[in-house]
């Protein structure tokens, strides 16, 4: 049973426009959410995170929105750049002494020049 | 030093071979992880070490044997692997718990022939 779902395997966006990547979760115990970016043949790189006590976190061109009632989060990238082309993973953590992150399947973002 | 270093980057081994993957971090992180990632799939947790002790084993077959010699090093010993074990093996580290975000290494691309 997938507890973290990224229903769009891929997304194509024009350079300069907004990219919106979506993530849904089912486990109400998750209280911390992270986005990772992964280039081919490299390990995932931490991008941005959000605690369940917030509904928005912003870092430069990246903003993550959390809607707890809908169990939905989204990553907005604006403006999108060709270097943003990568696979983006949503991950969730239920906190406590549980060190386990649960990952979504990822969304391949392609930003076209 | 804000990196997790994994060696080797690529490894080809036969099914009767014994090999080891190595991971090193000098960020003072007390939790270290092994993940396995197959193509177009999210990373799957294998093992977690917390304060140099194995705290999570996600029912990984015994042909994978982790070792944490000290707080900076994490090894994964491989023996009698199967071709289906071919994957990208990722090491990660974090402060206590995952709320500080993982730092991933670049991974070892393992091919079992």
Backbone of each chain as ProteinMPNN parsed JSONL, in Angstrom:
{"seq_chain_A": "XXXXXXXXXXXXXXXXXXXXXXXXXXXXXXXXXXXXXXXXXXXXXXXXXXXXXXXXXXXXXXXXXXXXXXXXXXXXXXXXXXXXXXXXXXXXXXXXXXXXXXXXXXXXXXXXX", "coords_chain_A": {"N_chain_A": [[0.85, -1.192, 0.0], [0.711, 2.088, -1.016], [1.857, 4.744, 0.749], [2.692, 7.264, 0.257], [2.062, 9.176, -2.465], [2.814, 10.027, -5.756], [1.24, 11.046, -8.325], [1.695, 11.867, -10.897], [3.798, 10.77, -13.268], [5.453, 12.215, -14.906], [6.291, 15.572, -15.961], [6.137, 18.354, -18.036], [7.472, 21.502, -18.707], [7.636, 24.918, -19.748], [10.568, 26.92, -19.924], [10.935, 29.466, -17.477], [8.317, 29.475, -16.747], [5.868, 28.389, -14.262], [6.44, 25.462, -12.334], [4.584, 22.851, -11.023], [4.552, 20.406, -8.722], [2.972, 17.583, -7.452], [1.876, 15.832, -4.486], [0.451, 13.26, -2.603], [-0.663, 11.889, 0.5], [-1.371, 9.165, 2.733], [-1.102, 8.39, 5.352], [-1.91, 9.512, 8.437], [-0.176, 9.928, 10.469], [2.133, 10.999, 9.563], [4.287, 13.722, 9.941], [6.131, 15.387, 8.94], [7.543, 16.606, 6.004], [9.356, 16.162, 3.004], [11.124, 17.255, 0.125], [12.994, 15.913, -2.504], [15.496, 16.111, -4.98], [16.627, 14.525, -7.867], [19.242, 13.787, -9.975], [20.144, 11.851, -12.891], [22.141, 8.982, -12.159], [23.073, 10.038, -9.804], [22.935, 10.596, -6.217], [19.915, 11.352, -4.341], [19.147, 14.8, -3.694], [18.586, 16.927, -1.023], [15.943, 19.235, -0.991], [13.797, 20.956, -0.022], [11.762, 21.342, 2.902], [8.875, 20.732, 5.031], [7.126, 21.25, 8.007], [4.385, 19.719, 9.717], [3.047, 21.619, 11.161], [3.004, 23.872, 9.774], [1.794, 25.603, 6.826], [3.043, 26.457, 4.624], [6.219, 26.782, 3.118], [9.048, 28.522, 2.113], [11.783, 28.837, -0.111], [13.83, 30.598, -1.786], [13.427, 30.051, -5.182], [11.767, 27.977, -4.725], [8.834, 26.691, -3.316], [6.955, 25.075, -0.877], [3.773, 23.793, -0.299], [1.412, 22.825, 2.107], [-1.467, 20.995, 2.669], [-3.134, 19.888, 5.145], [-5.659, 18.853, 5.766], [-6.5, 17.829, 3.373], [-4.548, 16.044, 2.974], [-2.375, 16.577, 1.278], [0.387, 17.775, -0.557], [2.341, 20.22, -2.283], [4.902, 21.166, -4.561], [6.195, 24.122, -5.681], [7.889, 25.588, -8.311], [9.337, 28.447, -9.313], [10.791, 31.058, -11.196], [10.83, 28.366, -13.55], [13.749, 26.567, -14.539], [15.998, 25.271, -17.036], [17.975, 23.698, -15.764], [16.593, 22.654, -13.677], [15.502, 20.35, -14.456], [14.877, 17.105, -13.631], [14.361, 14.206, -11.517], [11.863, 14.399, -9.097], [11.356, 13.654, -5.784], [8.919, 13.125, -3.371], [8.841, 12.89, 0.131], [8.02, 11.458, 3.315], [7.784, 11.653, 6.878], [7.211, 10.112, 9.997], [8.131, 10.963, 12.362], [9.258, 11.004, 15.821], [11.134, 8.297, 17.171], [11.415, 6.983, 14.914], [13.272, 6.442, 12.177], [12.657, 6.278, 9.568], [12.11, 7.246, 6.271], [9.423, 7.632, 4.052], [9.056, 7.26, 0.693], [7.655, 8.776, -2.262], [6.965, 7.73, -5.679], [8.167, 9.414, -7.415], [8.491, 12.213, -9.706], [9.219, 13.015, -12.958], [10.57, 15.906, -14.0], [10.707, 18.005, -16.74], [12.188, 20.768, -18.043], [11.792, 22.88, -20.603], [13.849, 24.717, -22.831]], "CA_chain_A": [[0.0, 0.0, 0.0], [1.54, 3.275, -1.125], [1.442, 5.77, 1.694], [3.035, 8.546, -0.354], [1.763, 8.988, -3.883], [3.027, 11.08, -6.73], [0.44, 10.444, -9.383], [2.171, 12.266, -12.221], [5.162, 10.274, -13.486], [6.275, 13.191, -15.611], [5.74, 16.908, -16.147], [6.954, 19.153, -18.951], [7.159, 22.915, -18.492], [8.492, 25.838, -20.492], [11.463, 27.748, -19.111], [10.373, 30.73, -17.025], [6.965, 29.286, -16.219], [5.802, 27.719, -12.965], [6.297, 24.007, -12.263], [3.866, 22.427, -9.812], [4.624, 18.959, -8.517], [2.007, 17.224, -6.422], [2.132, 14.649, -3.669], [-0.624, 12.94, -1.665], [-0.279, 10.875, 1.465], [-2.526, 8.543, 3.385], [-0.824, 8.128, 6.756], [-2.112, 10.749, 9.201], [0.906, 10.062, 11.439], [3.227, 11.76, 8.972], [4.268, 15.093, 10.431], [7.216, 16.158, 8.34], [7.566, 16.245, 4.583], [10.572, 16.629, 2.354], [11.269, 17.076, -1.324], [14.334, 15.624, -2.97], [15.72, 16.223, -6.412], [17.617, 13.513, -8.231], [19.731, 13.707, -11.35], [20.58, 10.492, -13.217], [23.436, 8.49, -11.667], [23.475, 10.72, -8.578], [22.023, 10.407, -5.102], [18.945, 12.44, -4.156], [19.606, 16.006, -2.991], [17.518, 17.573, -0.266], [15.54, 20.493, -1.62], [13.013, 21.784, 0.881], [10.916, 20.523, 3.766], [7.834, 21.452, 5.733], [6.561, 20.591, 9.165], [2.918, 19.699, 9.654], [2.462, 22.766, 11.86], [3.0, 24.983, 8.823], [1.127, 25.313, 5.562], [3.857, 26.956, 3.523], [7.622, 27.065, 3.373], [9.608, 29.087, 0.891], [13.237, 28.949, -0.153], [14.201, 31.043, -3.127], [12.441, 29.76, -6.227], [11.018, 26.777, -4.329], [7.852, 26.839, -2.249], [6.145, 23.882, -0.639], [2.485, 24.052, 0.338], [0.85, 21.638, 2.745], [-2.886, 21.021, 3.018], [-3.264, 18.705, 6.002], [-7.003, 18.265, 5.7], [-6.574, 17.068, 2.124], [-3.368, 15.175, 2.934], [-1.8, 16.92, -0.02], [1.384, 18.834, -0.609], [2.804, 20.534, -3.627], [6.147, 21.909, -4.699], [6.14, 25.088, -6.764], [9.183, 26.114, -8.736], [9.097, 29.574, -10.212], [10.588, 30.537, -12.538], [11.508, 27.102, -13.851], [14.962, 26.685, -15.338], [16.372, 23.963, -17.605], [18.732, 22.939, -14.768], [15.668, 22.025, -12.722], [15.075, 19.067, -15.032], [15.342, 16.037, -12.737], [13.255, 13.504, -10.86], [11.567, 14.969, -7.788], [10.716, 12.716, -4.867], [8.274, 13.565, -2.147], [9.078, 11.923, 1.196], [7.309, 11.789, 4.543], [8.358, 11.102, 8.105], [6.24, 10.147, 11.087], [8.76, 11.542, 13.539], [9.614, 10.152, 16.944], [12.419, 7.63, 17.003], [11.371, 6.274, 13.639], [14.173, 7.1, 11.251], [12.325, 5.851, 8.222], [11.396, 8.102, 5.34], [8.632, 6.942, 3.04], [9.188, 8.027, -0.542], [6.802, 8.576, -3.418], [7.664, 7.129, -6.825], [8.912, 10.436, -8.144], [7.964, 12.857, -10.911], [10.278, 13.525, -13.827], [10.297, 17.254, -14.495], [11.519, 18.458, -17.864], [12.0, 22.189, -18.32], [12.242, 23.098, -21.983], [14.342, 26.101, -23.067]], "C_chain_A": [[0.887, 1.244, 0.0], [1.039, 4.348, -0.188], [1.762, 7.17, 1.191], [2.891, 8.361, -1.864], [2.096, 10.235, -4.683], [2.411, 10.564, -8.016], [0.86, 10.838, -10.789], [3.589, 11.768, -12.413], [6.052, 11.316, -14.142], [5.517, 14.498, -15.776], [6.695, 17.681, -17.04], [6.507, 20.602, -18.878], [8.118, 23.763, -19.325], [9.342, 26.654, -19.516], [10.788, 29.066, -18.747], [8.972, 30.596, -16.442], [7.031, 28.581, -14.869], [5.695, 26.206, -13.151], [5.593, 23.685, -10.949], [3.885, 20.911, -9.75], [3.771, 18.606, -7.305], [2.344, 15.917, -5.726], [0.95, 14.472, -2.715], [-0.144, 11.862, -0.7], [-1.519, 10.359, 2.187], [-2.342, 8.376, 4.891], [-0.923, 9.429, 7.556], [-1.046, 10.936, 10.284], [2.1, 10.828, 10.872], [3.156, 13.199, 9.471], [5.397, 15.955, 9.875], [7.38, 15.67, 6.925], [8.766, 16.894, 3.916], [10.46, 16.414, 0.857], [12.75, 16.89, -1.648], [14.35, 15.715, -4.487], [16.803, 15.227, -6.771], [17.946, 13.592, -9.712], [20.136, 12.258, -11.624], [21.97, 10.186, -12.669], [23.948, 9.272, -10.459], [22.508, 10.379, -7.467], [21.045, 11.564, -5.009], [19.554, 13.587, -3.355], [18.412, 16.644, -2.303], [17.22, 18.948, -0.842], [14.859, 21.418, -0.61], [12.133, 20.875, 1.723], [9.845, 21.39, 4.411], [7.328, 20.601, 6.882], [5.044, 20.67, 9.086], [2.266, 20.861, 10.397], [2.427, 24.001, 10.96], [2.174, 24.617, 7.598], [1.923, 25.802, 4.358], [5.291, 27.129, 4.0], [8.269, 27.468, 2.063], [11.126, 29.162, 0.998], [13.625, 29.305, -1.583], [13.091, 30.774, -4.131], [11.502, 28.613, -5.848], [10.089, 27.087, -3.156], [7.102, 25.528, -2.113], [4.904, 24.294, 0.141], [1.964, 22.741, 0.903], [-0.604, 21.886, 3.097], [-3.166, 19.748, 3.815], [-4.62, 18.045, 5.885], [-7.164, 17.418, 4.45], [-5.453, 16.041, 2.013], [-2.652, 15.346, 1.593], [-0.712, 17.969, 0.162], [1.833, 19.041, -2.045], [4.091, 21.343, -3.549], [6.002, 22.824, -5.914], [7.543, 25.582, -7.055], [8.9, 27.251, -9.709], [10.223, 30.606, -10.088], [11.355, 29.237, -12.753], [12.693, 27.351, -14.777], [15.322, 25.309, -15.905], [17.152, 23.081, -16.632], [17.865, 22.3, -13.714], [15.197, 20.665, -13.23], [15.713, 17.924, -14.249], [14.116, 15.254, -12.282], [13.09, 14.091, -9.463], [10.802, 13.949, -6.955], [10.129, 13.467, -3.691], [8.533, 12.486, -1.099], [8.394, 12.397, 2.473], [7.9, 11.032, 5.718], [7.318, 11.182, 9.218], [6.875, 10.553, 12.395], [9.059, 10.537, 14.629], [10.963, 9.535, 16.722], [12.463, 6.816, 15.714], [12.206, 7.035, 12.63], [13.781, 6.876, 9.804], [11.595, 6.926, 7.446], [10.621, 7.219, 4.378], [8.599, 7.813, 1.804], [8.027, 7.758, -1.492], [7.632, 8.039, -4.566], [8.419, 8.149, -7.661], [8.166, 10.972, -9.347], [9.145, 13.394, -11.702], [9.856, 14.874, -14.379], [11.262, 17.572, -15.624], [11.189, 19.916, -18.119], [12.623, 22.481, -19.672], [12.682, 24.541, -22.196], [13.42, 26.866, -24.014]], "O_chain_A": [[1.709, 1.432, 0.897], [-0.092, 4.813, -0.323], [1.171, 8.149, 1.646], [3.529, 7.491, -2.457], [1.707, 11.347, -4.327], [3.002, 9.737, -8.71], [0.435, 10.218, -11.764], [4.508, 12.29, -11.782], [7.269, 11.304, -13.955], [4.287, 14.538, -15.74], [7.908, 17.667, -16.83], [5.317, 20.9, -18.974], [9.259, 23.374, -19.573], [8.891, 27.024, -18.432], [10.152, 29.704, -19.586], [8.496, 31.484, -15.734], [8.108, 28.223, -14.394], [4.956, 25.727, -14.011], [5.969, 24.192, -9.893], [3.317, 20.225, -10.6], [3.848, 19.258, -6.264], [2.993, 15.032, -6.282], [0.504, 15.435, -2.091], [0.686, 11.025, -1.054], [-2.557, 11.018, 2.244], [-3.321, 8.235, 5.624], [-0.115, 10.339, 7.371], [-1.009, 11.975, 10.944], [2.979, 11.255, 11.621], [2.096, 13.825, 9.43], [5.588, 17.099, 10.286], [7.361, 14.467, 6.666], [9.137, 18.026, 4.226], [9.78, 15.498, 0.393], [13.62, 17.599, -1.143], [13.363, 15.436, -5.168], [17.793, 15.099, -6.051], [17.076, 13.484, -10.576], [20.438, 11.515, -10.69], [22.864, 11.031, -12.712], [25.129, 9.183, -10.122], [21.393, 9.927, -7.725], [21.31, 12.643, -5.539], [20.368, 13.372, -2.457], [17.368, 16.872, -2.914], [18.129, 19.723, -1.142], [15.314, 22.539, -0.384], [11.797, 19.766, 1.306], [9.898, 22.618, 4.347], [7.129, 19.394, 6.745], [4.489, 21.576, 8.464], [1.059, 21.07, 10.276], [1.89, 25.042, 11.338], [1.891, 23.442, 7.365], [1.526, 25.588, 3.213], [5.546, 27.562, 5.124], [8.061, 26.83, 1.032], [11.679, 29.501, 2.045], [13.734, 28.446, -2.458], [11.957, 31.216, -3.952], [10.553, 28.318, -6.574], [10.5, 27.662, -2.148], [6.666, 24.942, -3.104], [4.982, 25.045, 1.113], [2.059, 21.689, 0.27], [-0.931, 22.877, 3.75], [-3.401, 18.68, 3.249], [-4.724, 16.819, 5.904], [-7.874, 16.413, 4.458], [-5.415, 15.257, 1.064], [-2.372, 14.378, 0.885], [-0.864, 18.921, 0.928], [1.718, 18.157, -2.894], [4.327, 22.094, -2.603], [5.724, 22.369, -7.023], [8.287, 25.948, -6.146], [8.312, 27.056, -10.772], [10.574, 30.991, -8.972], [12.428, 29.049, -12.179], [12.656, 28.207, -15.661], [14.982, 24.289, -15.306], [17.017, 21.858, -16.661], [18.347, 21.482, -12.93], [14.558, 19.915, -12.492], [16.936, 17.793, -14.21], [12.983, 15.596, -12.62], [14.068, 14.259, -8.735], [9.752, 13.451, -7.358], [10.772, 14.333, -3.098], [8.454, 11.297, -1.405], [8.214, 13.597, 2.681], [8.437, 9.933, 5.577], [6.629, 12.192, 9.364], [6.226, 10.495, 13.44], [9.106, 9.335, 14.37], [11.851, 10.165, 16.148], [13.406, 6.068, 15.458], [11.87, 8.164, 12.27], [14.525, 7.259, 8.902], [10.583, 7.456, 7.904], [11.114, 6.178, 3.943], [8.167, 8.964, 1.855], [7.482, 6.655, -1.526], [8.851, 7.904, -4.454], [9.222, 7.783, -8.519], [7.325, 10.292, -9.933], [9.971, 14.138, -11.174], [8.892, 14.969, -15.139], [12.477, 17.428, -15.483], [10.037, 20.26, -18.382], [13.833, 22.344, -19.857], [11.987, 25.475, -21.797], [13.678, 28.03, -24.32]]}, "seq_chain_B": "XXXXXXXXXXXXXXXXXXXXXXXXXXXXXXXXXXXXXXXXXXXXXXXXXXXXXXXXXXXXXXXXXXXXXXXXXXXXXXXXXXXXXXXXXXXXXXXXXXXXXXXXXXXXXXXXX", "coords_chain_B": {"N_chain_B": [[32.849, 19.945, 5.844], [30.327, 18.705, 4.005], [29.381, 16.406, 2.915], [28.374, 13.102, 1.872], [30.267, 10.396, 1.225], [30.617, 7.877, -1.113], [32.035, 4.768, -1.996], [32.84, 1.959, -4.11], [32.066, 3.916, -7.09], [30.998, 2.528, -9.172], [30.332, -0.948, -9.582], [30.938, -4.176, -10.619], [30.039, -7.452, -10.155], [30.407, -10.992, -9.76], [28.161, -13.744, -9.128], [29.252, -15.354, -7.203], [31.039, -13.852, -5.879], [32.584, -11.896, -3.216], [32.09, -8.74, -2.003], [32.474, -5.288, -0.909], [30.665, -2.361, -0.083], [31.34, 1.046, 0.583], [30.876, 3.777, 2.828], [31.112, 7.117, 3.907], [31.009, 9.793, 6.229], [31.497, 13.049, 7.568], [30.062, 14.792, 9.113], [29.212, 14.665, 11.617], [26.869, 13.362, 11.937], [24.58, 11.118, 13.49], [23.013, 9.103, 12.665], [22.877, 6.656, 10.165], [22.301, 5.31, 6.913], [21.323, 2.69, 4.666], [20.103, 2.543, 1.422], [18.283, 1.098, -1.294], [17.929, 1.468, -4.73], [16.025, 0.872, -7.496], [15.69, 1.17, -11.071], [13.577, 3.831, -12.017], [12.116, 3.698, -9.702], [11.235, 4.518, -6.276], [13.663, 5.272, -3.669], [14.407, 2.52, -1.54], [14.334, 1.689, 1.789], [16.903, -0.075, 3.473], [18.644, -0.602, 5.722], [19.119, 0.887, 8.967], [21.371, 2.618, 10.961], [21.815, 3.744, 14.191], [23.564, 5.761, 16.29], [25.74, 4.03, 15.917], [24.643, 1.552, 16.199], [22.69, -1.111, 14.92], [19.502, -0.299, 14.069], [17.266, -0.549, 12.478], [16.262, -3.09, 10.315], [15.1, -3.801, 7.327], [13.942, -6.363, 6.759], [15.888, -7.481, 5.101], [17.597, -9.654, 2.851], [20.036, -12.058, 3.994], [22.314, -12.084, 2.487], [23.145, -9.55, 2.219], [25.072, -7.648, 4.307], [25.314, -5.384, 6.797], [27.615, -3.044, 8.304], [28.884, -1.021, 10.894], [31.607, 0.466, 11.583], [32.501, 2.752, 12.957], [31.365, 6.032, 14.021], [31.522, 7.478, 11.703], [31.674, 5.88, 9.526], [30.207, 3.533, 7.292], [29.537, 0.338, 6.169], [28.623, -1.972, 3.579], [28.432, -5.258, 3.221], [28.667, -7.652, 0.688], [27.554, -10.73, -0.54], [27.279, -13.614, -2.496], [25.296, -12.62, -4.266], [22.359, -12.006, -6.306], [21.369, -11.631, -9.767], [19.113, -9.946, -9.773], [19.614, -8.248, -7.713], [20.989, -6.179, -8.698], [21.36, -2.729, -8.769], [21.074, 0.74, -7.761], [22.862, 1.624, -4.986], [22.363, 3.465, -2.199], [23.798, 5.492, 0.249], [23.048, 7.257, 3.195], [22.97, 9.949, 5.59], [22.012, 11.439, 8.727], [21.103, 13.939, 11.179], [19.887, 13.291, 14.506], [17.008, 11.438, 14.071], [14.794, 12.211, 11.3], [14.042, 14.777, 10.863], [15.802, 16.75, 10.263], [16.498, 16.318, 7.766], [17.84, 14.179, 5.315], [21.2, 13.544, 4.178], [22.295, 12.48, 1.177], [24.574, 10.158, -0.328], [26.271, 9.819, -3.516], [25.886, 7.326, -4.471], [26.39, 3.82, -5.258], [26.636, 2.141, -8.202], [25.589, -0.95, -8.762], [26.183, -3.938, -10.457], [25.228, -7.193, -10.923], [26.469, -10.104, -12.216]], "CA_chain_B": [[32.535, 18.83, 4.948], [28.879, 18.468, 4.053], [29.107, 15.353, 1.941], [28.443, 11.673, 2.142], [31.106, 9.852, 0.164], [30.445, 6.435, -1.316], [32.956, 4.092, -2.919], [33.167, 2.569, -5.402], [30.914, 4.485, -7.793], [30.462, 1.437, -9.992], [30.858, -2.25, -9.193], [30.395, -5.345, -11.307], [30.478, -8.625, -9.419], [29.782, -12.261, -10.069], [27.268, -14.239, -8.078], [30.011, -16.036, -6.148], [32.019, -12.912, -5.316], [32.33, -11.125, -1.998], [32.542, -7.349, -2.16], [31.944, -4.371, 0.097], [30.419, -0.959, -0.398], [31.766, 1.869, 1.715], [30.218, 5.074, 2.963], [31.8, 7.904, 4.928], [30.537, 11.169, 6.427], [32.195, 13.744, 8.666], [29.181, 15.881, 9.526], [28.776, 14.413, 12.987], [25.548, 12.729, 11.954], [24.607, 9.907, 14.295], [22.205, 8.083, 11.996], [23.338, 6.356, 8.815], [21.287, 4.496, 6.245], [21.501, 2.122, 3.328], [18.919, 2.453, 0.581], [18.443, 0.464, -2.596], [17.013, 2.085, -5.688], [15.957, 0.306, -8.843], [15.332, 2.175, -12.077], [12.208, 4.367, -12.031], [11.449, 3.391, -8.442], [11.772, 5.338, -5.188], [14.627, 4.571, -2.803], [13.824, 1.616, -0.547], [15.2, 1.566, 2.957], [17.402, -1.417, 3.807], [19.151, -0.636, 7.097], [19.396, 2.13, 9.662], [22.221, 2.583, 12.144], [21.686, 4.897, 15.058], [24.649, 5.704, 17.275], [26.577, 2.881, 15.575], [23.947, 0.294, 16.431], [21.656, -1.394, 13.933], [18.196, -0.046, 14.671], [16.227, -1.022, 11.566], [16.596, -3.987, 9.206], [13.827, -3.952, 6.63], [13.818, -7.748, 6.256], [16.812, -7.608, 3.977], [18.227, -10.976, 2.823], [21.312, -12.113, 4.71], [23.446, -11.887, 1.575], [23.55, -8.167, 2.482], [25.453, -7.579, 5.715], [25.823, -4.054, 7.09], [28.573, -2.903, 9.396], [29.175, 0.37, 11.209], [32.815, 0.39, 12.414], [32.513, 3.917, 13.852], [30.267, 6.962, 13.739], [31.701, 8.123, 10.403], [31.783, 4.885, 8.463], [29.168, 2.517, 7.146], [29.863, -0.602, 5.1], [27.627, -2.976, 3.21], [29.138, -6.424, 2.691], [27.832, -8.35, -0.285], [28.028, -12.098, -0.787], [26.329, -14.505, -3.174], [24.156, -11.83, -4.743], [21.631, -12.446, -7.481], [21.26, -10.549, -10.77], [18.05, -8.992, -9.426], [20.143, -7.301, -6.731], [21.591, -5.055, -9.421], [20.613, -1.512, -8.431], [21.871, 1.823, -7.19], [22.84, 1.541, -3.529], [22.563, 4.804, -1.673], [24.048, 5.704, 1.66], [22.605, 8.571, 3.656], [23.162, 10.193, 7.013], [21.205, 12.546, 9.227], [21.111, 14.16, 12.614], [18.933, 12.397, 15.158], [15.728, 11.474, 13.393], [14.857, 12.671, 9.922], [13.519, 16.13, 10.711], [16.835, 17.63, 9.74], [16.756, 15.973, 6.369], [18.955, 13.295, 5.021], [22.165, 13.867, 3.135], [22.581, 11.253, 0.446], [25.74, 10.031, -1.175], [25.975, 9.694, -4.947], [25.487, 5.96, -4.739], [27.206, 2.831, -5.971], [25.862, 1.417, -9.208], [26.009, -2.345, -8.665], [25.687, -4.885, -11.457], [25.556, -8.581, -10.578], [26.431, -10.894, -13.457]], "C_chain_B": [[31.053, 18.507, 5.083], [28.478, 17.349, 3.118], [29.082, 13.972, 2.575], [29.167, 11.053, 0.946], [30.937, 8.345, 0.076], [31.478, 5.924, -2.311], [32.642, 2.608, -2.962], [31.913, 3.191, -6.025], [30.225, 3.431, -8.65], [31.103, 0.134, -9.544], [30.146, -3.321, -10.001], [30.927, -6.572, -10.568], [29.733, -9.871, -9.863], [28.985, -12.761, -8.88], [27.998, -14.965, -6.96], [30.988, -15.103, -5.438], [31.589, -12.406, -3.948], [32.909, -9.736, -2.215], [31.944, -6.509, -1.045], [31.744, -2.985, -0.484], [30.773, -0.14, 0.834], [31.094, 3.236, 1.656], [30.885, 5.825, 4.106], [31.185, 9.295, 5.008], [31.254, 11.749, 7.64], [31.382, 14.949, 9.107], [28.716, 15.7, 10.967], [27.383, 13.814, 13.08], [25.607, 11.408, 12.698], [23.71, 8.813, 13.736], [22.721, 7.901, 10.574], [22.467, 5.265, 8.227], [21.843, 3.86, 4.97], [20.133, 2.045, 2.664], [19.291, 1.73, -0.714], [17.452, 1.119, -3.547], [17.138, 1.409, -7.045], [15.468, 1.4, -9.794], [13.842, 2.532, -11.99], [11.413, 3.984, -10.792], [11.992, 4.315, -7.364], [12.828, 4.566, -4.404], [13.881, 3.706, -1.782], [14.81, 1.441, 0.596], [15.601, 0.114, 3.178], [17.748, -1.485, 5.297], [19.286, 0.787, 7.635], [20.324, 1.83, 10.836], [22.025, 3.882, 12.903], [22.715, 4.772, 16.168], [25.42, 4.382, 17.15], [25.919, 1.541, 15.872], [22.858, 0.115, 15.383], [20.302, -1.219, 14.585], [17.044, -0.504, 13.782], [16.859, -1.92, 10.502], [15.272, -4.291, 8.537], [13.716, -5.323, 5.963], [14.67, -7.972, 5.016], [17.45, -8.997, 4.005], [19.637, -10.95, 3.407], [22.519, -12.009, 3.788], [23.928, -10.432, 1.595], [23.847, -8.063, 3.971], [26.023, -6.201, 6.013], [26.791, -4.079, 8.263], [28.83, -1.425, 9.619], [30.393, 0.397, 12.137], [32.96, 1.572, 13.381], [31.466, 4.899, 13.367], [30.364, 7.614, 12.368], [31.619, 7.156, 9.229], [30.615, 3.91, 8.48], [29.543, 1.641, 5.957], [28.655, -1.473, 4.793], [28.37, -4.117, 2.53], [28.178, -7.257, 1.856], [28.408, -9.736, -0.551], [26.916, -12.914, -1.421], [25.088, -13.76, -3.644], [23.56, -12.442, -6.007], [21.564, -11.305, -8.504], [20.186, -9.516, -10.425], [18.457, -8.02, -8.326], [20.844, -6.118, -7.391], [20.732, -3.814, -9.206], [21.61, -0.424, -8.062], [21.739, 1.744, -5.675], [23.262, 2.887, -2.966], [22.812, 4.755, -0.174], [23.541, 7.103, 2.012], [22.939, 8.712, 5.135], [22.279, 11.352, 7.432], [21.522, 12.771, 10.689], [20.075, 13.227, 13.231], [17.561, 12.55, 14.524], [15.874, 12.07, 12.008], [14.395, 14.108, 9.772], [14.548, 17.121, 10.208], [17.171, 17.286, 8.291], [17.954, 15.077, 6.224], [19.943, 14.013, 4.128], [22.52, 12.554, 2.473], [23.951, 11.314, -0.207], [25.303, 9.88, -2.622], [25.622, 8.272, -5.349], [26.565, 5.115, -5.373], [26.293, 2.101, -6.929], [26.389, -0.009, -9.257], [25.367, -3.172, -9.772], [26.163, -6.277, -11.069], [25.393, -9.428, -11.839], [26.553, -12.379, -13.151]], "O_chain_B": [[30.589, 18.09, 6.144], [27.367, 17.34, 2.588], [29.664, 13.716, 3.628], [28.725, 11.176, -0.196], [31.094, 7.63, 1.065], [31.758, 6.561, -3.327], [32.218, 2.043, -1.953], [30.81, 2.994, -5.514], [29.006, 3.455, -8.822], [32.275, 0.109, -9.169], [28.917, -3.367, -10.059], [32.135, -6.708, -10.38], [28.578, -9.808, -10.286], [29.124, -12.258, -7.765], [27.435, -15.173, -5.885], [31.683, -15.514, -4.509], [30.42, -12.471, -3.57], [34.078, -9.586, -2.567], [31.04, -6.943, -0.331], [32.553, -2.503, -1.277], [30.545, -0.56, 1.968], [30.793, 3.765, 0.586], [31.188, 5.243, 5.148], [30.876, 9.904, 3.984], [31.572, 11.045, 8.599], [31.936, 15.998, 9.435], [27.92, 16.491, 11.474], [26.788, 13.76, 14.156], [26.572, 10.657, 12.559], [23.659, 7.712, 14.284], [22.97, 8.877, 9.866], [21.958, 4.404, 8.944], [22.71, 4.419, 4.298], [19.157, 1.564, 3.239], [20.439, 1.749, -1.158], [16.281, 1.301, -3.212], [18.207, 1.381, -7.654], [14.91, 2.412, -9.371], [12.977, 1.661, -11.902], [10.183, 3.948, -10.824], [13.092, 4.847, -7.509], [12.877, 3.337, -4.471], [12.857, 4.115, -1.234], [15.971, 1.089, 0.388], [14.78, -0.799, 3.089], [17.216, -2.315, 6.033], [19.526, 1.742, 6.896], [20.085, 0.9, 11.606], [22.066, 4.972, 12.331], [22.729, 3.782, 16.9], [25.709, 3.715, 18.143], [26.575, 0.502, 15.803], [22.186, 1.074, 15.003], [19.983, -1.913, 15.55], [15.962, -0.814, 14.281], [17.855, -1.559, 9.875], [14.417, -4.963, 9.115], [13.434, -5.431, 4.769], [14.234, -8.564, 4.028], [17.812, -9.478, 5.079], [20.337, -9.942, 3.322], [23.643, -11.859, 4.267], [24.989, -10.118, 1.054], [22.987, -8.351, 4.803], [27.108, -5.872, 5.533], [26.789, -4.992, 9.088], [28.976, -0.661, 8.665], [30.232, 0.356, 13.356], [33.477, 1.414, 14.487], [30.754, 4.623, 12.401], [29.406, 8.235, 11.909], [31.507, 7.573, 8.077], [30.113, 3.521, 9.535], [29.831, 2.143, 4.871], [27.784, -1.681, 5.638], [28.873, -3.972, 1.416], [27.046, -7.531, 2.254], [29.611, -9.886, -0.763], [25.775, -12.914, -0.959], [23.964, -14.219, -3.442], [24.175, -13.274, -6.675], [21.69, -10.138, -8.134], [20.335, -8.338, -10.75], [17.728, -7.071, -8.036], [21.243, -5.169, -6.716], [19.522, -3.842, -9.432], [22.822, -0.64, -8.054], [20.631, 1.791, -5.142], [24.362, 3.376, -3.222], [22.117, 4.06, 0.567], [23.609, 8.018, 1.192], [23.16, 7.725, 5.835], [21.849, 12.151, 6.6], [22.121, 11.926, 11.354], [19.449, 12.446, 12.514], [17.019, 13.652, 14.448], [16.985, 12.399, 11.592], [14.358, 14.619, 8.652], [14.196, 18.217, 9.774], [18.038, 17.91, 7.681], [18.952, 15.214, 6.931], [19.595, 14.956, 3.417], [22.99, 11.624, 3.129], [24.427, 12.383, -0.589], [24.109, 9.818, -2.917], [25.114, 8.041, -6.447], [27.526, 5.626, -5.949], [25.292, 1.512, -6.52], [27.497, -0.253, -9.735], [24.157, -3.108, -9.991], [27.361, -6.509, -10.907], [24.323, -9.463, -12.447], [26.54, -13.202, -14.067]]}, "name": "protein", "num_of_chains": 2, "seq": "XXXXXXXXXXXXXXXXXXXXXXXXXXXXXXXXXXXXXXXXXXXXXXXXXXXXXXXXXXXXXXXXXXXXXXXXXXXXXXXXXXXXXXXXXXXXXXXXXXXXXXXXXXXXXXXXXXXXXXXXXXXXXXXXXXXXXXXXXXXXXXXXXXXXXXXXXXXXXXXXXXXXXXXXXXXXXXXXXXXXXXXXXXXXXXXXXXXXXXXXXXXXXXXXXXXXXXXXXXXXXXXXXX"}
